[in-house]
Amino acid sequence: MIAGIETGGTKFFCAVAESADPTTFIDRVRIPTTAPQETLGAVREFLEKHFSEVAPEAIGVASFGPIDTNPASPTYGYITATPKPGWSHTDLRALVPLLGFDSPIAFISDVSGSLLGERTSGAAVGMNDIAYATVGTGIGVGVLVGGSLVTGHGTPELGHILVRRHPKDTFEGICPFHGDCLEGLACGPAIKARWGHSAQGEEVEIIGYYVAQLLLTIILAVAPARIVIGGGVMKTPGLMDSAKRQLSELIAGYLGGDHPATRSADTYITAPQLGDFSGLTGSLVLANSLLR
């Protein structure tokens, strides 16, 4: 069997599957993200339940970050300077020796994991040039170009791009590094800090403006064939439609009228088909790739 772990700002998901069928969970668990010792202890308990006698064939980890994804780095598998309090410089790779395994293990960003999951059995099956964006507790983007993940020496960190401010937004932002970067203005905690509740009415238009700028940056930078966008904030009623409409306005005809991003009803920008389990599925796909 193989194991997959998806780490997130509010929750961890862990699952096991047969290597012959990595997208079908045999068992899974949801663990709240608290302090590293407590959360990783619960991860160990789950893995020990399934691998007390036989080591997993491989383990895939799709993690929030920034996370060091360079296998040649001495801090491979470390969460680095993350905005998540208490998690900076956490060594996720230490899970394996702590469990007594010598199983192969690989690390990618959580959004790259979601991308792999959606490409394998979700909204972008078989596509080689795609992007996955999440707008939730944090904001991140995973990118696949020519069938290869953009990863290795770091990963895309588009949640921290600088954006144009909405004319009606004076919020100072909450990012501990950049203040009013995209994540500092539009992630879930930023929305709660600004209004005390999920975006409603005109507030949806403000957040939609920032999401539209993220989408435009992805399109202009990597020209994907499809963008899948998920995360808790994107479940806000009307937000997806607002972001698509404002994206078309921001493009302003530059890409030509036949570009799918200019048509708000087009499936070029779509929600994930695997729901909350895109990243967990991707972590198992990653584990399975180590066996080839």
SULTATA-V415509 format. One record per pair of residues at least 4 apart in sequence whose C-alpha atoms are under 6 Angstrom apart, sorted by the first residue. I is the first residue (numbers start at 1). J is the second residue. D is the distance in whole Angstrom. If there is no record, write none. Layout:
i/j/d
I/J/D
I/J/D
This chain:
i/j/d
1/17/6
1/18/5
1/19/6
1/56/6
1/57/6
2/16/6
2/17/6
2/19/6
2/56/5
2/57/5
2/58/5
2/59/6
3/15/6
3/16/4
3/59/5
4/14/6
4/15/5
4/59/6
4/60/5
4/61/6
4/283/5
4/284/5
5/13/6
5/14/4
5/61/5
6/12/6
6/13/5
6/61/6
6/62/5
6/63/6
6/280/5
7/12/4
7/63/5
7/64/6
8/12/6
8/64/5
10/33/5
11/31/6
11/32/4
11/33/5
12/30/6
12/31/5
13/29/6
13/30/5
14/28/5
14/29/5
15/27/6
15/28/4
16/25/6
16/26/6
16/27/6
17/22/5
17/25/5
17/26/5
18/22/6
19/288/6
22/284/6
22/285/6
23/281/6
33/39/6
34/39/6
36/40/6
37/41/6
44/48/6
47/51/6
48/52/5
51/55/5
55/101/6
58/103/5
58/104/5
58/105/6
58/287/5
59/105/5
59/287/5
60/105/6
60/106/5
60/283/5
60/284/6
60/286/5
60/287/4
61/107/5
61/283/5
62/107/6
62/108/5
62/109/5
62/110/4
62/113/5
62/283/5
63/109/5
63/110/4
64/109/6
64/110/5
65/79/5
65/82/6
66/79/6
66/80/6
66/82/6
67/78/6
67/79/4
67/80/6
68/76/5
68/77/5
68/78/6
68/154/6
69/76/6
69/107/6
69/108/6
69/152/5
70/76/6
70/152/4
70/153/5
71/76/6
77/92/6
77/93/5
77/107/6
78/89/6
78/90/5
78/91/4
78/92/6
79/88/6
79/89/5
79/90/5
80/88/5
80/89/5
81/88/5
82/88/5
96/101/5
97/101/6
111/141/6
111/142/5
112/142/4
113/279/5
113/282/4
113/283/6
114/278/4
114/279/4
114/282/6
115/132/5
116/282/5
117/278/5
117/281/5
117/282/4
118/122/4
118/123/5
118/124/6
118/278/6
119/124/5
119/125/4
119/126/6
120/125/5
121/125/6
122/273/5
122/274/6
123/272/6
123/273/5
128/146/5
128/147/4
129/144/5
129/145/5
129/146/6
129/224/5
129/225/6
130/144/5
130/224/5
130/225/6
130/226/5
130/227/6
131/142/6
131/143/4
131/227/5
132/141/6
132/142/5
132/227/6
132/228/5
132/229/6
133/140/6
133/141/4
133/229/5
134/139/5
134/140/5
134/229/6
134/230/5
134/231/5
135/139/5
135/231/5
135/233/6
136/187/5
136/188/5
136/231/5
136/232/5
136/233/5
137/187/6
137/188/5
138/187/5
139/159/5
139/183/6
140/158/6
140/159/5
143/149/6
143/150/6
144/148/5
144/149/4
151/155/5
159/182/6
159/183/5
160/181/5
160/182/6
160/183/6
161/181/6
161/182/6
162/181/5
172/180/6
173/179/5
173/180/4
173/184/5
173/185/5
174/179/5
174/184/5
175/179/4
175/184/4
179/184/6
180/184/5
180/185/6
182/186/6
183/187/5
185/190/6
186/190/6
186/207/6
188/233/6
192/196/4
192/197/5
199/203/5
199/204/5
200/204/5
204/208/6
204/239/6
208/212/6
208/239/6
208/242/5
208/243/4
211/243/6
212/243/5
212/246/6
212/247/5
217/221/6
218/222/6
219/223/5
226/268/5
227/269/5
228/269/6
228/270/5
228/271/6
228/272/6
229/271/5
230/234/6
230/271/6
243/247/6
244/264/5
245/264/6
248/262/5
260/268/6
274/278/5
